[in-house]
Amino acid sequence: MKLNIKWENKYSLETGYVGKVSKAKGYFENADKEGAKSYASMKTVEKDLAILNEIGEADNNNFYVEEA
């Protein structure tokens, strides 16, 4: 089973998928479903979700895990 992280902006309600997470640069890159980063397990999803929280992306966005 492959997983993706979907995001929704809390204010504009725009949506997309996480394509890449850059802790060093402090942001994630948006992608469509086909270009979304594919995760092999919840453990790897949780690692990127922790980074997204750490860099402040969860302040403006909600993140959801979906099957790819």
C-alpha positions as CSV (number, residue, x, y, z in Angstrom):
1,M,0.0,0.0,0.0
2,K,1.3,3.4,-1.0
3,L,0.3,6.6,0.8
4,N,0.2,10.3,0.0
5,I,-0.2,13.4,2.2
6,K,-3.0,15.8,1.1
7,W,-3.1,19.4,2.4
8,E,-5.9,21.9,2.7
9,N,-5.3,25.5,3.5
10,K,-7.3,26.5,6.6
11,Y,-8.2,29.9,5.2
12,S,-8.5,29.7,1.4
13,L,-9.5,26.0,1.4
14,E,-7.1,25.4,-1.5
15,T,-6.0,21.8,-1.7
16,G,-3.1,19.8,-3.1
17,Y,-0.6,17.1,-2.3
18,V,2.8,17.2,-0.7
19,G,5.4,16.6,-3.4
20,K,8.6,17.2,-1.4
21,V,9.3,18.3,2.1
22,S,12.4,20.5,2.7
23,K,13.3,20.9,6.4
24,A,16.4,22.9,5.6
25,K,14.5,25.4,3.4
26,G,11.4,25.4,5.7
27,Y,8.6,24.5,3.3
28,F,7.0,21.8,1.2
29,E,6.5,21.7,-2.5
30,N,2.9,21.4,-3.8
31,A,2.0,18.7,-6.3
32,D,-1.0,17.2,-8.0
33,K,-2.0,13.6,-7.0
34,E,0.2,12.1,-9.8
35,G,3.2,14.1,-8.6
36,A,2.7,13.5,-4.9
37,K,5.4,12.0,-2.8
38,S,4.6,8.3,-2.3
39,Y,5.2,6.8,1.1
40,A,5.6,3.1,1.8
41,S,4.4,3.2,5.4
42,M,2.8,5.3,8.1
43,K,6.1,5.5,9.8
44,T,7.6,7.5,6.9
45,V,4.4,9.6,6.6
46,E,4.7,10.5,10.3
47,K,8.3,11.6,9.9
48,D,7.3,14.1,7.2
49,L,4.2,15.2,9.2
50,A,6.5,15.9,12.1
51,I,8.8,18.0,9.9
52,L,5.7,19.9,8.5
53,N,4.6,20.7,12.0
54,E,8.2,21.7,13.1
55,I,8.6,24.2,10.2
56,G,5.2,25.8,10.8
57,E,3.3,24.5,7.8
58,A,0.5,23.1,10.1
59,D,-0.2,26.6,11.3
60,N,-2.0,27.4,7.9
61,N,-2.7,23.9,6.6
62,N,-4.5,20.7,7.6
63,F,-2.8,17.5,6.4
64,Y,-4.5,14.2,5.6
65,V,-3.1,10.8,4.7
66,E,-4.7,9.1,1.7
67,E,-4.0,5.9,-0.2
68,A,-2.2,6.6,-3.4
